[in-house]
């Protein structure tokens, strides 16, 4: 039997750290009790800075899940509906000028809105970029404080298809959902997703 109930998990994480360069924080808790916490790898590989308990990690597209839950929570609160048209719930300055009036919240949630993406990987579609880093030439990332700051990246791009006719993965659609959540909740995005719905304290 292991000396620590989580020793096998910790050993495997350390093996992945050494062999595969795993970086992250392994944390197991029950209610307020921390059962295991281990910082693994480097937060900054170039600078050799190790991960520590306060290290922040980019969540990339995992944030889409949080955005969707926040939007569905807002719908449950009747702040808007999933079948509402965006033009009926977002003012013109908070949506693309090329947005079809038929695009609904559901279209955005299901990647069927047809709006062009600001980082399109298909070279035949509007918004195509070979290098993801190029998007920050137009809107430097240090200036981005909320989703609305990203609107100029795709506000003038023509749609790739009519809404509801095809699946087309869209980062821009989830940017619009983040803007929508902030607008209907009256809160900054981060506050809306961390203080309401499944993230709010029980009771």
Beta strands, then each sheet from edge to edge (+ up, - down):
strand 1: 24-30
strand 2: 33-40
strand 3: 42-44
strand 4: 49-50
sheet 1: 1+ 2-
sheet 2: 3+ 4-
end
